[in-house]
């Protein structure tokens, strides 16, 4: 009976870790599915303000690597579009940036005059104390794993990978395992 209790407890811990570690990937793009100068100067930031970024999430920016780049910069350099001292510089054409800590991140285009024309993005990553994970945000859960930003007003993108059904099932199984483990431990 003791080994059964330990098995359930281990299963519960593993399931909770799997649920907790789920990260999301956000594709940042304009109407041509690229990181490019938007039609409105504050368009990228309006999108970012509506999105709750968590530690472990990532941004994907696709662009023409011959003519553009993505620069992570300080807040001061972001405000004045200074490209001279980037924290990080990306030139590969399909940049994936992991958001590994809470706080603000600032990105600008490395192409001439693009930042001044609105090709810049400020992302605020929430700390763990703002919620116990991705499932505790005020925003309704999305039915898809990848999130896209498009310039033209349109309905939410169709689901690609994952889904709330799978997430709900894993959550239900994890919750059941935790409750079952606690009941068995108390017997």
ROSE-4610 file (N, C-alpha, C; in Angstrom, 1 decimal, always signed):
// ROSE-4610
residu = [X/X/X/X/X/X/X/X/X/X/X/X/X/X/X/X/X/X/X/X/X/X/X/X/X/X/X/X/X/X/X/X/X/X/X/X/X/X/X/X/X/X/X/X/X/X/X/X/X/X/X/X/X/X/X/X/X/X/X/X/X/X/X/X/X/X/X/X/X/X/X/X/X/X/X/X/X/X/X/X/X/X/X/X/X/X/X/X/X/X/X/X/X/X/X/X/X/X/X/X/X/X/X/X/X/X/X/X/X/X/X/X/X/X/X/X/X/X/X/X/X/X/X/X/X/X/X/X/X/X/X/X/X/X/X/X/X/X/X/X/X/X/X/X/X/X/X/X/X/X/X/X/X/X/X/X/X/X/X/X/X/X/X/X/X/X/X/X/X/X/X/X/X/X/X/X/X/X/X/X/X/X/X/X/X/X/X/X/X/X/X/X/X/X/X/X/X/X/X/X/X/X/X/X/X/X/X/X/X/X/X/X/X/X/X/X/X/X/X/X/X/X/X/X/X/X/X/X/X/X/X/X/X/X/X/X/X/X/X/X/X/X/X/X/X/X/X/X/X/X/X/X/X/X/X/X/X/X/X/X/X/X/X/X/X/X/X/X/X/X/X/X/X/X/X/X/X/X/X/X/X/X/X/X/X/X/X/X/X/X/X/X/X/X/X/X/X/X/X/X/X/X/X/X/X/X/X/X/X/X/X/X/X/X/X/X/X/X/X/X/X/X/X/X/X/X/X/X/X/X/X/X/X/X/X/X/X/X/X/X/X/X/X/X/X/X/X/X/X/X/X/X/X/X/X/X/X/X/X/X/X/X/X/X/X/X/X/X/X/X/X/X/X/X/X/X/X/X/X/X/X/X/X/X/X/X/X/X/X/X/X/X/X/X/X/X/X/X/X/X/X/X/X/X/X/X/X/X/X/X/X/X/X/X/X/X/X/X/X/X/X/X/X/X/X/X/X/X/X/X/X/X/X/X/X/X/X/X/X/X/X/X/X/X/X/X/X/X/X/X/X/X/X/X/X/X/X/X/X/X/X/X/X/X/X/X/X/X/X/X/X/X/X/X/X/X/X/X/X/X/X/X/X/X/X/X/X/X/X/X/X/X/X/X/X/X/X/X/X/X/X/X/X/X/X/X/X/X/X/X/X/X/X/X/X/X/X/X/X/X/X/X/X/X/X/X/X/X/X/X/X/X/X/X/X/X/X/X/X/X/X/X/X/X/X/X/X/X/X/X/X/X/X/X/X/X/X/X/X/X/X]
num = [1/1/1/2/2/2/3/3/3/4/4/4/5/5/5/6/6/6/7/7/7/8/8/8/9/9/9/10/10/10/11/11/11/12/12/12/13/13/13/14/14/14/15/15/15/16/16/16/17/17/17/18/18/18/19/19/19/20/20/20/21/21/21/22/22/22/23/23/23/24/24/24/25/25/25/26/26/26/27/27/27/28/28/28/29/29/29/30/30/30/31/31/31/32/32/32/33/33/33/34/34/34/35/35/35/36/36/36/37/37/37/38/38/38/39/39/39/40/40/40/41/41/41/42/42/42/43/43/43/44/44/44/45/45/45/46/46/46/47/47/47/48/48/48/49/49/49/50/50/50/51/51/51/52/52/52/53/53/53/54/54/54/55/55/55/56/56/56/57/57/57/58/58/58/59/59/59/60/60/60/61/61/61/62/62/62/63/63/63/64/64/64/65/65/65/66/66/66/67/67/67/68/68/68/69/69/69/70/70/70/71/71/71/72/72/72/73/73/73/74/74/74/75/75/75/76/76/76/77/77/77/78/78/78/79/79/79/80/80/80/81/81/81/82/82/82/83/83/83/84/84/84/85/85/85/86/86/86/87/87/87/88/88/88/89/89/89/90/90/90/91/91/91/92/92/92/93/93/93/94/94/94/95/95/95/96/96/96/97/97/97/98/98/98/99/99/99/100/100/100/101/101/101/102/102/102/103/103/103/104/104/104/105/105/105/106/106/106/107/107/107/108/108/108/109/109/109/110/110/110/111/111/111/112/112/112/113/113/113/114/114/114/115/115/115/116/116/116/117/117/117/118/118/118/119/119/119/120/120/120/121/121/121/122/122/122/123/123/123/124/124/124/125/125/125/126/126/126/127/127/127/128/128/128/129/129/129/130/130/130/131/131/131/132/132/132/133/133/133/134/134/134/135/135/135/136/136/136/137/137/137/138/138/138/139/139/139/140/140/140/141/141/141/142/142/142/143/143/143/144/144/144/145/145/145/146/146/146/147/147/147/148/148/148/149/149/149/150/150/150/151/151/151/152/152/152/153/153/153/154/154/154/155/155/155/156/156/156/157/157/157/158/158/158/159/159/159/160/160/160/161/161/161/162/162/162/163/163/163/164/164/164/165/165/165/166/166/166/167/167/167/168/168/168/169/169/169/170/170/170/171/171/171/172/172/172/173/173/173/174/174/174/175/175/175/176/176/176/177/177/177/178/178/178/179/179/179/180/180/180/181/181/181/182/182/182/183/183/183/184/184/184/185/185/185/186/186/186/187/187/187]
x = [+0.8/+0.0/+0.9/+2.0/+2.9/+3.5/+3.8/+4.4/+3.4/+2.1/+1.1/+0.9/+1.0/+1.0/+2.1/+3.3/+4.5/+4.3/+3.8/+3.6/+2.6/+1.5/+0.5/+1.1/+1.9/+2.5/+3.5/+4.3/+5.3/+4.6/+3.5/+2.7/+2.1/+1.6/+1.0/+2.1/+3.3/+4.3/+4.7/+4.9/+5.3/+4.3/+3.0/+1.9/+1.9/+2.0/+2.0/+3.2/+4.3/+5.5/+5.3/+4.6/+4.3/+3.4/+2.3/+1.4/+2.0/+2.8/+3.4/+4.5/+5.1/+6.2/+5.8/+4.5/+4.0/+4.4/+5.1/+5.4/+4.7/+4.5/+3.8/+4.7/+4.4/+5.2/+4.4/+4.8/+4.1/+4.8/+4.1/+4.7/+4.3/+5.3/+5.0/+5.2/+4.1/+4.2/+3.1/+3.4/+2.4/+1.6/+1.0/+0.1/+0.8/+2.1/+2.8/+3.5/+3.0/+3.6/+5.0/+5.4/+6.8/+6.9/+8.1/+8.4/+8.8/+8.0/+8.2/+7.5/+7.7/+7.1/+5.6/+4.9/+3.5/+2.8/+1.5/+0.7/+0.5/+0.5/+0.3/+1.5/+2.0/+3.3/+3.2/+2.1/+2.0/+1.3/+1.2/+0.5/+1.0/+2.3/+2.9/+2.7/+2.9/+2.7/+1.3/+0.3/-1.1/-1.4/-0.8/-0.9/-0.3/+0.9/+1.7/+1.0/+0.3/-0.4/-1.6/-2.1/-3.3/-2.8/-1.5/-1.0/-0.3/-0.6/+0.1/+1.3/+2.4/+3.6/+4.1/+4.5/+5.0/+6.5/+7.2/+8.5/+8.5/+9.4/+9.4/+8.8/+7.9/+7.3/+8.4/+8.1/+9.1/+8.4/+9.1/+8.7/+9.4/+8.7/+9.3/+9.0/+10.1/+10.1/+10.7/+9.9/+10.4/+10.6/+11.7/+12.0/+13.1/+13.3/+14.3/+15.7/+16.5/+17.8/+18.8/+18.5/+19.4/+19.1/+17.9/+17.6/+17.2/+17.0/+16.5/+17.1/+16.8/+17.3/+16.5/+16.7/+16.0/+17.1/+16.9/+17.8/+17.1/+17.6/+17.1/+18.0/+17.3/+17.9/+17.4/+18.1/+17.7/+16.4/+15.7/+14.6/+14.9/+16.0/+16.5/+16.7/+17.4/+17.7/+16.4/+15.5/+14.2/+13.4/+13.4/+12.7/+13.2/+14.5/+15.1/+15.5/+15.2/+15.5/+17.0/+17.8/+19.3/+19.7/+20.3/+20.8/+22.2/+22.9/+24.4/+24.8/+24.0/+24.5/+23.5/+23.2/+22.1/+22.6/+21.7/+22.0/+22.3/+21.4/+21.5/+21.1/+21.7/+21.5/+21.2/+20.1/+19.7/+19.6/+20.2/+20.2/+19.8/+19.2/+19.1/+17.8/+16.9/+15.7/+14.5/+14.8/+13.7/+14.2/+14.0/+14.6/+13.6/+14.0/+13.2/+13.9/+13.1/+13.7/+12.9/+13.7/+13.1/+13.0/+11.9/+11.6/+11.9/+13.1/+13.6/+13.5/+13.1/+13.0/+11.8/+11.3/+10.2/+10.8/+9.9/+10.2/+10.1/+10.5/+10.3/+11.4/+11.1/+12.0/+11.7/+12.8/+12.6/+13.3/+12.5/+13.1/+12.8/+13.8/+13.7/+14.2/+13.8/+14.4/+15.8/+16.7/+18.0/+18.1/+17.0/+17.0/+16.8/+17.4/+17.4/+15.9/+15.6/+14.3/+13.1/+13.3/+12.2/+11.7/+12.6/+12.1/+11.3/+11.8/+11.1/+9.7/+9.5/+8.3/+7.4/+7.8/+6.9/+7.3/+8.4/+8.9/+9.7/+8.9/+9.5/+8.5/+9.0/+8.1/+8.6/+7.7/+7.9/+7.1/+7.7/+7.0/+7.3/+6.2/+6.3/+6.1/+7.1/+6.9/+6.5/+5.4/+5.0/+5.8/+5.9/+6.7/+5.7/+6.3/+5.6/+4.6/+4.8/+3.9/+2.6/+2.6/+1.4/+0.4/+0.7/-0.2/+0.6/-0.1/+0.6/+0.9/+0.9/+1.2/+0.3/+0.4/-0.3/-1.8/-2.3/-3.7/-4.4/-3.7/-4.3/-4.4/-4.2/-4.3/-5.7/-6.0/-7.3/-7.8/-7.0/-7.4/-7.9/-8.9/-9.4/-8.4/-8.3/-7.3/-7.5/-6.5/-6.6/-6.7/-7.4/-7.5/-6.3/-5.2/-4.1/-2.8/-1.7/-0.4/+0.3/+0.3/+1.0/+0.1/+0.6/-0.3/+0.4/-0.5/+0.0/-0.5/+0.2/-0.2/-0.3/-1.5/-1.7/-2.2/-1.8/-2.1/-3.6/-4.2/-5.6/-6.5/-7.6/-8.5/-9.1/-9.0/-9.5/-9.9/-10.6/-10.9/-9.6/-9.6/-8.5/-8.0/-6.7/-6.2/-6.7/-6.8/-7.2/-6.2/-6.7/-5.8/-4.7/-3.5/-2.4/-2.0/-1.4/-0.9/-1.6/-1.7/-2.3/-3.7/-4.2/-5.6/-6.1/-7.2/-7.7/-8.2/-8.7/-9.2/-8.1/-6.9/-5.8/-5.3/-5.3/-4.8/-5.8/-7.1/-8.1/-8.0/-7.8/-7.6/-6.4/-5.3/-4.1/-4.3/-5.0/-5.3/-6.2/-7.2/-8.1/-7.4/-6.6/-5.8/-4.9/-4.2/-3.3/-4.0/-5.1/-5.9/-6.4/-6.9/-7.3/-6.2/-5.0/-3.9/-3.5/-3.5/-3.2/-4.1/-5.4/-6.5/-6.4/-6.2/-6.1/-4.9/-3.8/-2.6/-2.8/-3.4/-3.7/-4.6/-5.6/-6.6/-5.8/-5.0/-4.2/-3.2/-2.6/-1.7/-2.4/-3.6/-4.3/-4.9/-4.9/-5.5/-4.6]
y = [-1.2/+0.0/+1.3/+1.2/+2.4/+2.7/+1.6/+1.9/+2.5/+2.1/+2.7/+4.2/+4.6/+6.0/+6.8/+6.2/+6.9/+7.0/+6.0/+6.1/+7.2/+7.3/+8.4/+9.7/+9.8/+11.1/+11.5/+10.6/+10.9/+11.3/+10.6/+10.9/+12.3/+12.7/+14.0/+15.1/+14.9/+15.9/+16.0/+14.9/+15.0/+15.7/+15.4/+16.1/+17.6/+17.9/+19.4/+20.1/+19.5/+20.1/+20.3/+19.3/+19.4/+20.6/+20.7/+21.8/+23.1/+23.2/+24.5/+25.0/+24.0/+24.4/+24.8/+24.8/+25.0/+26.5/+26.6/+27.9/+28.2/+29.4/+29.8/+30.5/+30.4/+31.0/+32.0/+33.3/+34.3/+34.7/+34.6/+35.1/+36.5/+37.4/+38.8/+39.2/+39.6/+39.9/+40.9/+41.5/+42.4/+41.7/+42.5/+41.9/+41.0/+41.1/+40.2/+39.1/+38.8/+37.8/+38.0/+39.3/+39.6/+40.7/+40.8/+41.9/+43.0/+44.0/+45.1/+46.3/+47.4/+48.7/+48.6/+48.8/+48.7/+49.9/+49.8/+50.9/+52.0/+51.6/+52.5/+52.5/+53.6/+53.7/+52.9/+52.8/+52.0/+50.7/+50.2/+48.9/+47.7/+47.5/+46.4/+46.5/+47.7/+47.8/+47.7/+48.1/+47.9/+46.4/+45.6/+44.1/+43.6/+44.0/+43.5/+43.9/+45.0/+45.5/+44.5/+43.9/+43.0/+41.6/+41.3/+40.0/+39.8/+38.7/+38.5/+37.5/+38.1/+37.3/+36.7/+35.5/+34.8/+34.4/+34.2/+33.6/+32.3/+32.1/+30.9/+31.0/+32.1/+32.3/+32.7/+32.7/+33.2/+34.0/+34.9/+35.7/+35.1/+35.1/+34.7/+35.8/+36.3/+37.5/+37.0/+37.1/+36.7/+38.0/+38.0/+39.2/+38.9/+39.8/+39.7/+40.0/+39.0/+39.2/+40.0/+40.2/+41.1/+42.5/+42.9/+44.3/+44.7/+43.7/+44.1/+43.2/+43.5/+42.8/+43.1/+42.4/+42.7/+43.0/+44.1/+44.5/+44.6/+43.9/+44.1/+45.3/+46.3/+47.5/+47.9/+48.9/+49.4/+50.3/+50.6/+51.5/+52.8/+53.4/+54.7/+54.6/+53.6/+53.4/+53.2/+52.4/+52.2/+53.5/+54.4/+55.6/+56.5/+56.5/+57.4/+56.6/+55.3/+54.5/+54.4/+54.3/+54.2/+52.8/+52.5/+51.2/+50.9/+51.9/+51.8/+50.9/+50.6/+49.8/+48.7/+47.8/+46.8/+45.8/+45.4/+44.3/+43.0/+42.7/+41.6/+42.0/+41.4/+41.7/+40.4/+40.3/+39.1/+39.5/+38.6/+38.9/+37.7/+36.6/+35.4/+35.3/+36.2/+36.2/+35.5/+34.7/+34.1/+33.9/+35.0/+35.0/+34.6/+33.7/+33.2/+33.7/+34.6/+35.2/+34.6/+34.0/+33.4/+34.5/+34.6/+35.6/+34.9/+34.9/+34.1/+34.8/+36.0/+36.7/+37.7/+38.1/+39.1/+40.5/+41.3/+42.7/+43.1/+44.3/+44.8/+44.4/+44.2/+43.9/+44.9/+45.4/+46.4/+45.9/+46.0/+45.5/+46.6/+46.8/+47.7/+47.1/+47.6/+47.2/+47.8/+47.0/+47.5/+48.2/+48.2/+48.9/+50.4/+51.1/+52.6/+53.1/+54.0/+54.7/+53.8/+52.5/+51.6/+51.8/+51.9/+52.1/+53.4/+54.5/+55.8/+55.7/+54.7/+54.5/+53.5/+53.1/+52.2/+50.7/+50.4/+49.0/+48.8/+48.8/+48.5/+47.9/+47.3/+46.5/+46.5/+46.8/+46.7/+45.6/+44.6/+43.5/+43.5/+43.3/+43.2/+41.7/+41.1/+39.7/+39.7/+39.1/+39.1/+38.1/+38.5/+37.6/+36.5/+35.4/+34.3/+34.7/+35.7/+36.1/+36.8/+37.1/+37.6/+36.5/+35.3/+34.2/+32.9/+31.8/+30.5/+29.9/+30.6/+30.0/+30.5/+29.9/+30.4/+30.3/+29.4/+29.1/+30.1/+30.9/+31.8/+33.2/+33.5/+34.9/+35.3/+36.6/+37.1/+36.9/+36.8/+36.6/+35.1/+35.0/+33.6/+32.8/+31.5/+30.7/+30.6/+30.5/+30.5/+29.0/+28.7/+27.4/+26.9/+27.7/+27.3/+27.7/+27.0/+27.1/+28.3/+28.6/+29.7/+30.9/+32.1/+33.3/+34.2/+34.7/+35.5/+36.9/+37.9/+39.3/+39.7/+40.1/+40.5/+42.0/+42.7/+44.1/+44.3/+43.6/+43.8/+43.2/+43.9/+43.3/+42.0/+41.0/+39.7/+38.9/+37.8/+36.9/+36.3/+35.7/+35.0/+33.9/+33.7/+32.7/+31.3/+30.4/+29.1/+28.3/+27.3/+26.5/+25.9/+25.8/+25.1/+23.9/+24.0/+22.9/+23.0/+21.9/+21.9/+22.2/+22.6/+23.0/+23.0/+23.7/+23.7/+22.4/+21.6/+20.2/+19.4/+19.4/+18.6/+19.2/+20.5/+21.2/+20.9/+20.9/+20.6/+19.2/+18.3/+16.9/+16.6/+17.2/+17.1/+17.7/+18.9/+19.5/+18.6/+18.0/+17.2/+15.9/+15.3/+14.2/+14.5/+15.7/+16.1/+16.4/+17.1/+17.4/+16.1/+15.2/+13.9/+13.2/+13.2/+12.5/+13.1/+14.4/+15.1/+14.8/+14.9/+14.6/+13.1/+12.2/+10.8/+10.5/+11.2/+11.0/+11.5/+12.6/+13.1/+12.2/+11.7/+10.8/+9.5/+9.0/+7.7/+8.0/+9.2/+9.5/+9.6/+10.1/+10.2/+8.9/+7.9/+6.6/+5.9]
z = [+0.0/+0.0/+0.0/+0.7/+0.8/-0.6/-1.4/-2.7/-3.6/-3.5/-4.3/-4.0/-2.7/-2.3/-2.9/-2.9/-3.4/-4.9/-5.6/-7.0/-7.4/-6.7/-7.0/-6.7/-5.6/-5.3/-6.4/-6.8/-7.9/-9.2/-9.5/-10.7/-10.6/-9.5/-9.3/-9.4/-8.9/-9.0/-10.4/-11.2/-12.6/-13.4/-13.2/-13.9/-13.6/-12.4/-12.0/-12.6/-12.7/-13.3/-14.8/-15.5/-16.9/-17.2/-16.4/-16.5/-16.3/-15.3/-14.9/-15.9/-16.6/-17.5/-18.9/-19.2/-20.5/-21.0/-22.0/-22.6/-23.9/-24.2/-25.4/-26.4/-27.6/-28.7/-29.4/-29.5/-30.1/-31.4/-32.5/-33.8/-34.0/-34.0/-34.2/-35.7/-36.3/-37.7/-38.2/-39.3/-39.9/-41.0/-41.9/-42.9/-43.9/-44.1/-44.9/-44.2/-43.0/-42.1/-41.8/-41.7/-41.4/-40.4/-39.7/-38.8/-39.7/-39.9/-40.8/-40.3/-41.0/-40.6/-40.6/-39.5/-39.5/-40.1/-40.3/-40.9/-39.8/-38.5/-37.4/-36.5/-36.1/-35.3/-34.1/-33.4/-32.1/-32.2/-33.4/-33.6/-32.9/-32.9/-32.3/-30.8/-30.2/-28.8/-28.3/-29.1/-28.8/-28.7/-29.6/-29.5/-28.2/-27.9/-26.8/-25.5/-25.4/-24.2/-23.9/-24.9/-24.7/-24.4/-24.5/-24.3/-23.0/-22.3/-21.0/-21.2/-21.2/-21.4/-20.1/-20.1/-18.9/-19.1/-18.0/-18.1/-18.8/-19.8/-20.6/-21.9/-22.1/-23.4/-24.4/-25.7/-26.7/-27.8/-28.4/-29.5/-30.8/-31.9/-33.2/-34.1/-34.7/-35.6/-36.9/-38.0/-39.3/-40.2/-40.9/-41.7/-42.7/-43.6/-44.7/-44.0/-43.9/-43.2/-44.0/-45.3/-46.1/-45.8/-45.4/-45.3/-43.8/-43.0/-41.6/-40.6/-39.3/-38.2/-37.0/-35.9/-34.6/-33.6/-32.9/-31.9/-30.6/-29.5/-28.2/-27.6/-27.1/-26.6/-25.2/-24.6/-23.4/-23.6/-22.5/-22.6/-23.2/-22.8/-23.3/-24.8/-25.3/-26.7/-27.5/-26.8/-27.5/-27.7/-26.7/-26.9/-28.0/-28.2/-29.2/-30.5/-30.6/-31.7/-32.0/-30.9/-31.0/-31.3/-32.4/-32.8/-32.4/-31.9/-31.7/-30.6/-29.6/-28.5/-28.1/-29.0/-28.7/-27.6/-26.8/-25.8/-26.6/-27.6/-28.4/-29.8/-30.8/-32.2/-32.9/-33.7/-34.4/-35.9/-36.8/-38.2/-39.0/-38.4/-39.1/-40.0/-39.9/-40.7/-40.1/-39.1/-38.3/-36.9/-36.1/-34.8/-33.7/-32.9/-31.7/-30.5/-29.7/-28.5/-27.3/-26.4/-25.2/-24.1/-23.5/-22.4/-21.1/-20.6/-19.5/-18.1/-18.1/-16.8/-16.9/-15.7/-15.7/-15.9/-16.3/-16.6/-18.0/-18.4/-19.7/-20.7/-21.9/-23.0/-24.1/-24.7/-25.8/-27.1/-28.2/-29.5/-30.5/-31.4/-32.5/-33.7/-34.9/-36.1/-36.3/-36.9/-37.2/-38.6/-39.3/-40.6/-40.5/-41.3/-41.3/-41.3/-40.4/-40.2/-39.9/-39.8/-39.5/-38.1/-37.1/-35.8/-35.6/-36.3/-36.2/-36.8/-37.7/-38.4/-37.7/-36.5/-35.7/-35.6/-36.2/-36.2/-34.9/-33.8/-32.5/-31.6/-30.5/-29.7/-28.2/-27.3/-25.9/-25.3/-24.7/-24.1/-22.6/-21.8/-20.4/-20.0/-19.4/-18.9/-17.4/-17.1/-15.7/-14.9/-13.6/-12.7/-12.2/-11.7/-11.2/-10.1/-9.3/-8.3/-8.8/-10.1/-10.7/-11.1/-10.8/-11.1/-11.0/-10.9/-10.7/-12.0/-13.1/-14.4/-15.5/-16.7/-17.8/-17.7/-16.8/-16.7/-15.8/-15.1/-14.1/-14.5/-15.8/-16.3/-16.4/-16.4/-16.6/-18.0/-18.9/-20.3/-20.5/-21.3/-21.5/-22.2/-21.9/-22.6/-24.1/-24.8/-26.3/-26.7/-27.8/-28.2/-29.1/-29.1/-29.9/-29.2/-29.6/-29.0/-29.5/-30.8/-31.4/-31.4/-31.1/-31.2/-32.3/-33.2/-34.3/-34.1/-34.5/-34.5/-36.0/-36.4/-37.8/-37.8/-38.8/-38.9/-39.1/-40.1/-40.4/-39.4/-39.0/-38.0/-38.6/-37.8/-38.3/-37.0/-37.2/-36.1/-35.7/-34.5/-34.0/-34.9/-35.0/-36.0/-35.6/-36.6/-36.3/-35.5/-34.7/-33.9/-34.8/-34.2/-34.9/-34.1/-33.0/-32.2/-30.8/-30.2/-28.8/-28.8/-27.7/-27.6/-26.2/-26.0/-24.6/-24.2/-25.1/-24.7/-24.1/-24.7/-24.2/-22.9/-22.8/-21.6/-20.4/-20.8/-19.7/-19.3/-20.2/-19.8/-18.9/-19.3/-18.5/-17.1/-17.1/-15.8/-14.9/-15.6/-14.8/-14.3/-15.1/-14.7/-13.6/-13.7/-12.7/-11.4/-11.5/-10.3/-9.6/-10.4/-9.8/-9.2/-9.8/-9.2/-7.9/-7.8/-6.6/-5.5/-5.8/-4.8/-4.4/-5.3/-5.0/-4.1/-4.4/-3.6/-2.2/-2.0/-0.7/+0.1/-0.6/+0.1/+0.5/-0.4/+0.0/+1.1/+1.1/+2.2/+3.5/+3.5/+4.8/+5.3/+4.5/+5.0/+5.9]
